[in-house]
Amino acid sequence: MAWYRELLIGFDLETTGTDPREARIVTGAVIEVRDGQVLGRREWLADPGVEIPADAVAVHGISNERATTEGAPADRVADAIAEVLVGYWRTGVPVVAYNAAFDLTLLSAELRRHGLPSLRERLGGQDPAPVVDPYTIDRSVDRYRRGKRNLEAVCAEYGVPLAKAHDASADALAAARLAGAIAARHPKVAALGPAELHRRQIEWYAEWAADFQDFLRRKGDTDAVVDGAWPVRELADETV
């Protein structure tokens, strides 16, 4: 059976902000999906330890009061999510995250912030893999399609239901189903095994970043730098 009809692990975080090196986890979800059907789910609500900005509350709906009264300590949430994901990677099961470089970098920053083992350390020195990122794949296989590339827009393009955007569970499930829909439409993606697809995404993301950086510099932002690392960006010392 093709990889996209086998077990996939949808993953999503909702957070305090948009910088993955500085934002904190508010909610997280891991959804087990096989051939589009949900087999199991895990969900977390964290007390991020900092105030959740109003614009972030407006996106995901988690108030500061709820996070502080109902949420688990941030270090416990980050550690638990990391252990769950690593458990799948150890057995070769793909983790699907839309814009994986955001979620996995943010999780990595949280682990480092709390003095916890990194994803790589938990994997015996290996990089987290395989990862499937529908955002990176879609941008490569349908490069010239007009319109937005956020999760809602790309789900609409591929006919994948997304009932409640910016809910971690809904987004994680949509990401997993979207990976299957993209593979079903594009045989060259379906034909790749998870390990080879992971390697290709590293290349595709780096190519996109270089092109986008060049575009920004041509437009006058001569100092523009677009990080081409995927699926986890390097963390600077100040994130500790």
N, C-alpha and C positions, 0 to 999 in steps of 0.2 A: 504494500500500500504506500502511496506517496506520503512524504513527510508531513504535508499540511493536513492530512486526514488522520494522522497519528496524534499522540498526546502532545499538546502545547500548553504552556503555562503563561497565561495573560498576567501582566504586572503593571501596576500604576500607582503613583503617589500624587496626593494633593498636598500643597505646601503653603508656606508663608510668603513666597515670592518667586521671582523669575530667574534669579541668579543661582545656578545649582551649587555653587561653592559656598554660598552664604545662607540660602533659604533652609528652612527646617521642615521636617515631616509633620503633617497634621493628620492625614489618613493614608492608609496603604491597603492594597488588595492584591491577592494572588488567586487566580482562577484556573482550575484544571479544566481543559476543554479537549474533547476528542471529536473530530469531524463536526465541529460546530456545537456539540452538546456539552453542557456543563456537568462535570463529574464531581466537583468539590470546590470549596472556596474558603479562603481565610481573609479576615479583615482586621484592621488595627485602627485605633484612634489614639493619637499621642497628645500629651501636653508638651508642646514644643519648647517650653521654657522661655519663650519670648512672646511679646504681643503679636497677634496675627493682625496685619494691616487690614483696614476696612476694604480695600480693593480686593484683597485675597478672600476675605469673608464673602464678598459679593459674588465671587466666582464659585467657590465650593460649598458655601453655606454653613461652615463650621464656625460658630462664634467662639470668642475667647472664653466665655463662661463655660460653655460645654466642654471645650478642650481641657480646661483646668480642673473641672469637677469630674469628668468622666474619662479623660484620657490617661493612658499609662505613661510612666516616665519615658522621655524621648530615647534614652540609651537602651532601655529594654525593648522598645519597638524596633529601633534600628537593628539591634542584635537579632531579634526574632525574624525579621524580614530577611536579613542576610543569610541566616541559617537555613531558612526554607528555600531560598533561591539556590544556594550552594548545593543543597541536597539534590535538586533536580539536575544541576550542571554536572555533578559527580557521575550521574547515570546517563549523561548525554541527551537529556530532554531539553528542547529549546525553550528559552524564556522569551516571550514576545512583549515588547514594550514600544509604544508609539513615541518616537523621538527618544530612543533609549539613552542617548548621550546626556540628556537632561536627568532622567530618573536615576540612572546608575551612577552618574557623577554625584548627584545630590546624596544618594545613599552612602556612597564612599566617603563623602565629606562628613556626614553625620557619624559614621563609624570612627573616623579619625578624630573628630571633635571630642568624642567621648572615650578615647583611648582604647577602642575595641579593635580586634583583628580585622584587617582589610579583607575584601573579597578574595584578592589574590593569595593572601596568607592562608585563608580558610581552604583554598583550593591547592595547597601545597606548592605555591609559586606559579601556578598556571593562571592565565588570564580568564576572566569570566566568559564562558562560551559553551554551547552556541547561543547566540542572541539573534532574534529576528526582529527587525525594526521596519514595520510597514511604511513609515514615513520615508526612510532612506531608500527602500526598494521602489516605492511608487515614484519617487522623484527621479530615479534612474531609468525605469522602464517606460515611463510616460513623461519624459522630460519637458516636452513643449506644450503640455496641456495647460490651458489658461485657468485662472481662478485660484482660490485659496488652497492651502495644503494642510490646514489643521485637521484634527481627527474628525470633526463633524462633516467637513466638506469632502474628505476622502471617503468616509463611510457612505455618504450620499452618492458619490461617483460609482462605488462598487456595490451599492444596494445592501449595505450592512446596517441593520437597525442599531440606533443609539438613542435609547429612550431618555437618558438623563446624563447629558454631557457634564463633565467635571465632578462626577461621582466616581470614586476610585474603582469600585466594583464594576460599574457600567462601562467605564473606559477600558479597564483591563479585559473584560469580556469582548468588547468591540474590537480591541486590538488583535486578539487571538483570531476572531472570526474574519477580520480584515486581512490578516496574513493569508488565510485560506482562500479568500475571494481573489486576492491579487495573484496568487499562484495558479488558481483555476483559470484566470483570464490570460496569463502569460506563461506559456509552456516552458520557456527557458528558465523561469524561476522555479516552476514545479519540478523540473528535471534535476535541479541541484540538490545534493544532500545538505543537511543542516550545517555540517562543518565547512563545506565549500561555499555555501551561501553566506556564512559568517565572514569568511575571507573576502568574498566579493563586496560585501557591504563596507568593510574597512576601506577598500579601494574606492567604491562609489562615494562614500562620505568625504574622503580626502579630496577627490576630484571636484565635488560640489563646493567644498570649502574654498579651494584654490580659485575656482571660477568666480565665486561670490566675492571673495576678497579682491580679485582683479577688477570686477565690476565696480565695487565701492571706490577703489582707488582711481579708476577712470572717471568716476563721477565727482572727484575732488577730495575725497577723504583719503589723503595720501598716507595716513598712519593706520588705516584700517587693518586689523588682524582678525581673521576668522579661524578659530581653532578647528583643525581637521581631524582630531583624534576621535575615534569611535571604537567601542561603545562607552568607554570611560575616559574622561579627560584627566590630565595630570592635575594634582592638587598642589598649590603653592603652600609654603610653610605657614603662611598666615591663617590658613583655614583651621589650624589645630586649636 
